[in-house]
Amino acid sequence: MSGASLARIGALLLALAALQWLAPLALNPYYVTILARIGIAITAAVSLQLVNGFTGQFSIGHAGFMALGAYSSAAFSVYLGAAVLDSLGGGGLVRLVYFPFPLICGGLVAALAGLVVAVPALRLRGDYLAIATLGAGEIIRIAILNIDAVGGARGFSLASSAYPSVDLRFDSLAGVYGVAVLTIAAIARLVYSGGGLAFRAVREDEIAAESLGVPTTRVKVEAFLVSSFFAGVAGALFAHTEGYIHTNSFSFVRSFELVAFVVLGGLGSLSGAVLAATVLTALPEVLRGLGEWRMILYSLLLITTMIVRPQGLLGQRELLPLPWSAHRGARRAGRGAA
């Protein structure tokens, strides 16, 4: 690893540590919660960008995979993690080491569900694919409503009755934004590498891509699998920062919000997804003082933006070459292929 890369990693770690230390001092708990929700929205939006933006598919059931990640990770923590943390003392270092496990659990469960949905659904195109993914998301949500082990219609709290003294919540802004950065880096490495050209080939012209030997169905399934995994991670983050989850948080409205993040930011731009997720998550809170006019103004701003910038805020451009040299290399490879 080069010295420049080590310097960037060091600067990133310092920024995360500063965020973790300064945010609770400068902001009240409500605004800290909003910051955490922005980080979770960034992770979910960037993951959906892989399918909708780079692969050109129209998935609107992303909230269902977030729900699977949230509930499976919460069940993991309540039924297994609480006992482990209690036996190890539950100190700060122990909690830090434990934290990735429920996230990985939520991501893997969501990825498995994404694979089950993707194999039949991604043989469809256009509106048919949108309806199929929306139906899959609603099936997941309704199925969770009927599982008493995770609270059913009552919702599910991250509190173990067997170990009531163990706190299973993770109110770490550094952790939330660290996961967001890792998600951006992983998907950027995937789509801006040489092999990532296959995703964009499918987006531009699926028939032409097939004629050139690109396995379009496999590429779409891979994109859906990776996207579902990170959606599950975002759901797991949501569960462990909020401490209580209900299926109402993962309805089709949430799926449409995530699609809005991707479309408004620009299809095919990770920076655009980050920017739109940040602005659209914070904007309702900024406008809260307007009372009942808040959501009307919010909707008008969205409509106006889409009229003025139909290609999204950034189009297909990136604010930074993410992850660093990989983006520049992909651009050179793209020019050479052209």
C-alpha positions in Angstrom: 0.0 0.0 0.0 1.4 3.4 -1.0 2.1 6.2 1.4 -0.6 8.3 -0.2 -3.2 5.6 0.5 -2.0 5.2 4.1 -2.3 9.0 4.5 -5.9 9.0 3.2 -6.8 6.1 5.5 -5.3 8.0 8.4 -7.1 11.2 7.6 -10.4 9.2 7.3 -9.9 7.6 10.7 -9.1 11.0 12.3 -12.3 12.5 10.7 -14.4 9.6 12.0 -12.9 10.0 15.5 -13.5 13.7 15.4 -17.1 13.1 14.4 -17.7 10.6 17.1 -16.2 13.0 19.8 -17.5 16.4 18.6 -21.0 15.6 17.4 -22.5 14.8 20.9 -20.8 17.9 22.3 -22.0 20.3 19.7 -25.5 18.8 19.0 -28.4 17.6 21.1 -29.3 13.9 20.9 -32.1 14.5 18.3 -29.7 16.0 15.8 -27.2 13.2 16.4 -29.9 10.7 15.6 -30.6 12.6 12.3 -26.9 12.5 11.5 -27.0 8.7 12.0 -30.1 8.4 9.8 -28.3 10.3 7.0 -25.3 7.9 7.2 -27.7 4.9 7.0 -29.5 6.5 4.0 -26.2 7.0 2.3 -25.4 3.3 2.6 -28.8 2.2 1.3 -28.8 4.7 -1.6 -25.3 3.8 -2.7 -26.3 0.1 -2.7 -29.4 0.8 -4.8 -27.3 2.9 -7.2 -25.5 -0.3 -8.3 -28.7 -1.9 -9.6 -30.7 1.1 -10.8 -27.9 3.5 -11.8 -25.0 1.3 -13.0 -26.9 -1.8 -14.2 -30.0 0.0 -15.5 -32.6 -2.1 -13.8 -35.6 -0.7 -12.1 -35.9 -2.1 -8.6 -38.3 -0.5 -6.2 -38.4 -3.1 -3.4 -35.1 -2.2 -1.7 -36.8 -1.5 1.7 -37.7 -5.1 1.9 -34.1 -6.1 2.0 -33.4 -3.4 4.6 -36.2 -5.0 6.7 -34.6 -8.4 6.4 -31.2 -7.0 7.5 -32.8 -5.1 10.4 -34.9 -8.0 11.8 -32.3 -10.7 11.3 -29.5 -8.7 12.9 -31.8 -7.7 15.8 -32.8 -11.3 16.4 -29.1 -12.2 16.2 -28.3 -9.7 18.9 -31.3 -10.4 21.2 -31.1 -14.2 21.1 -27.4 -14.7 20.8 -25.4 -11.5 21.1 -26.8 -10.5 24.5 -25.5 -13.8 26.0 -22.1 -13.3 24.4 -21.8 -9.7 25.6 -23.0 -10.6 29.1 -20.4 -13.4 29.4 -17.6 -11.1 28.2 -18.5 -8.1 30.4 -20.0 -5.9 27.7 -17.3 -3.3 27.8 -16.5 -0.8 25.2 -13.8 -2.8 23.4 -16.0 -6.0 23.5 -18.9 -4.1 22.0 -16.6 -2.7 19.3 -15.4 -6.2 18.3 -18.9 -7.5 18.4 -20.5 -4.7 16.3 -19.6 -6.1 12.8 -21.2 -9.5 13.5 -24.9 -8.4 13.5 -24.1 -6.2 10.4 -22.7 -9.2 8.5 -25.6 -11.4 9.6 -28.1 -8.8 8.4 -26.2 -8.4 5.1 -25.9 -12.2 4.4 -29.6 -12.8 5.1 -30.6 -10.0 2.8 -28.2 -11.2 0.1 -29.7 -14.7 0.3 -33.2 -13.2 -0.2 -31.9 -11.0 -2.9 -30.5 -14.1 -4.8 -33.9 -15.9 -4.4 -35.7 -12.8 -5.8 -33.1 -11.9 -8.5 -32.9 -15.3 -10.3 -36.5 -15.2 -11.6 -37.2 -11.4 -11.4 -34.2 -10.2 -13.3 -35.3 -12.1 -16.4 -38.0 -9.4 -16.6 -37.5 -5.8 -17.8 -38.9 -2.4 -17.3 -42.2 -2.0 -15.6 -42.5 -5.8 -15.1 -39.3 -5.9 -13.1 -40.4 -2.9 -11.0 -43.7 -4.6 -10.1 -41.9 -7.8 -9.3 -39.4 -6.2 -7.0 -42.1 -4.1 -5.3 -44.1 -7.2 -4.7 -41.1 -9.0 -3.3 -40.5 -6.2 -0.9 -44.1 -6.2 0.3 -44.1 -10.0 0.7 -41.0 -9.7 2.9 -42.6 -7.0 5.0 -45.9 -8.9 5.5 -44.1 -12.2 6.2 -42.2 -10.4 9.1 -45.5 -9.1 10.4 -46.5 -12.7 11.0 -43.4 -13.9 12.8 -44.0 -13.7 16.6 -40.3 -14.4 17.4 -39.4 -10.9 16.1 -42.5 -9.1 17.5 -44.9 -9.4 14.6 -47.2 -6.4 14.3 -46.0 -5.1 17.7 -42.5 -4.3 16.5 -39.2 -5.6 17.9 -37.1 -4.0 20.5 -33.4 -4.6 21.0 -33.7 -5.7 24.6 -33.1 -9.2 25.8 -35.5 -10.3 28.6 -32.9 -12.9 29.7 -30.1 -10.2 29.9 -31.9 -6.9 30.7 -28.6 -5.2 31.8 -27.0 -5.7 28.4 -27.3 -2.7 26.0 -27.5 -3.9 22.4 -27.7 -0.5 20.8 -24.7 1.0 19.0 -25.0 4.8 19.0 -21.7 5.3 17.2 -21.6 7.9 14.5 -18.1 6.8 13.6 -19.4 3.3 13.0 -22.3 4.4 10.9 -20.2 6.6 8.7 -17.4 4.1 8.6 -19.8 1.5 7.1 -21.0 4.2 4.6 -17.5 4.8 3.5 -16.7 1.1 3.2 -19.9 0.7 1.1 -19.0 3.5 -1.2 -15.4 2.2 -1.6 -16.6 -1.4 -2.3 -19.2 -0.5 -4.9 -16.8 2.1 -6.5 -14.1 -0.6 -6.8 -16.7 -2.9 -8.3 -18.2 -0.6 -11.0 -15.1 1.5 -11.8 -12.8 -1.5 -12.4 -12.3 -3.2 -15.8 -14.9 -5.8 -15.0 -17.3 -3.1 -13.9 -17.8 -2.2 -17.6 -20.1 -5.1 -17.9 -22.6 -3.4 -15.5 -22.7 -0.3 -17.7 -22.9 -2.3 -20.9 -26.1 -4.0 -19.6 -27.4 -0.6 -18.7 -26.7 1.0 -22.1 -27.9 -1.8 -24.4 -28.6 -5.3 -23.0 -29.1 -6.9 -26.5 -25.8 -5.5 -27.7 -24.1 -6.6 -24.5 -25.4 -10.2 -25.1 -24.2 -10.1 -28.7 -20.6 -9.3 -27.4 -20.7 -12.2 -25.0 -21.6 -10.4 -21.8 -23.6 -12.8 -19.5 -26.3 -10.2 -18.9 -28.4 -12.3 -16.5 -25.4 -13.2 -14.4 -24.3 -9.6 -14.3 -27.7 -8.4 -13.2 -27.9 -11.1 -10.5 -24.4 -10.2 -9.2 -25.5 -6.5 -9.0 -28.7 -7.4 -7.2 -26.8 -9.7 -4.8 -24.2 -7.1 -3.8 -26.9 -4.4 -3.6 -29.1 -6.6 -1.3 -26.1 -7.3 0.9 -25.4 -3.7 1.6 -29.2 -2.9 1.9 -29.2 -5.5 4.7 -26.2 -3.9 6.3 -28.0 -0.5 6.2 -31.1 -2.2 7.8 -28.9 -3.7 10.5 -27.4 -0.3 11.2 -30.9 1.2 11.5 -32.0 -1.5 14.0 -29.0 -1.1 16.2 -29.0 2.7 16.3 -32.7 3.1 16.8 -33.1 0.3 19.3 -36.7 -0.5 18.1 -37.9 -1.5 14.7 -41.3 -1.9 13.1 -42.3 -2.9 9.6 -43.8 0.5 9.0 -40.3 1.8 8.7 -39.8 -0.5 5.6 -43.0 0.0 3.6 -43.1 0.7 -0.1 -42.9 4.4 0.8 -39.3 3.9 2.0 -38.5 2.0 -1.2 -39.7 5.0 -3.2 -37.6 7.3 -1.1 -34.5 5.3 -1.9 -35.3 5.4 -5.6 -35.7 9.2 -5.3 -32.2 9.4 -3.8 -30.8 7.6 -6.7 -32.7 9.4 -9.5 -32.4 12.9 -8.0 -28.6 12.4 -7.4 -28.0 11.1 -10.9 -28.3 7.6 -12.3 -24.7 6.2 -12.3 -23.2 8.6 -9.8 -22.2 7.5 -6.3 -21.5 11.1 -5.3 -24.9 12.0 -6.5 -26.5 9.3 -4.4 -24.6 10.5 -1.4 -25.5 14.1 -2.0 -29.2 13.4 -2.6 -29.5 11.0 0.4 -27.9 13.7 2.7 -30.1 16.5 1.4 -33.4 14.6 1.2 -33.0 13.1 4.7 -32.1 16.4 6.3 -34.5 18.6 4.4 -37.8 17.4 6.1 -36.1 18.2 9.5 -34.9 21.6 8.2 -38.5 22.4 7.1 -40.1 21.1 10.3 -40.8 24.6 11.5 -43.3 25.1 8.6 -45.7 22.6 10.2 -48.2 21.1 7.8 -46.8 22.9 4.8 -43.5 21.1 5.3 -44.2 18.0 3.1 -45.9 20.1 0.5 -42.9 22.3 0.1 -40.6 19.3 0.1 -42.6 17.7 -2.7 -42.5 20.9 -4.7 -38.8 21.1 -4.3 -38.4 17.6 -5.6 -40.6 18.3 -8.6 -38.8 21.5 -9.4 -35.4 19.8 -9.2 -36.5 17.0 -11.6 -37.8 19.6 -14.1 -34.7 21.7 -14.0 -32.3 18.8 -13.7 -33.9 15.8 -15.3 -30.6 14.0 -15.4 -30.2 14.4 -11.6 -28.0 16.7 -9.6 -24.7 15.3 -10.9 -25.8 13.2 -13.9 -23.2 10.5 -14.2 -20.3 12.6 -12.9 -18.4 12.0 -9.6 -17.3 14.8 -7.3 -14.1 12.7 -6.5 -12.4 9.8 -8.2 -13.8 7.0 -6.0 -12.0 5.0 -4.9 -9.1 7.3 -6.0 -7.1 5.8 -8.8 -9.7 3.1 -9.7 -12.0 5.7 -11.2 -9.3 7.3 -13.3 -8.2 3.9 -14.5 -11.7 3.0 -15.5 -12.1 6.2 -17.5 -8.9 5.5 -19.3 -10.1 1.9 -20.0 -13.4 3.3 -21.2 -11.7 5.7 -23.7 -9.5 2.9 -24.9 -12.5 0.6 -25.5 -14.3 3.3 -27.4 
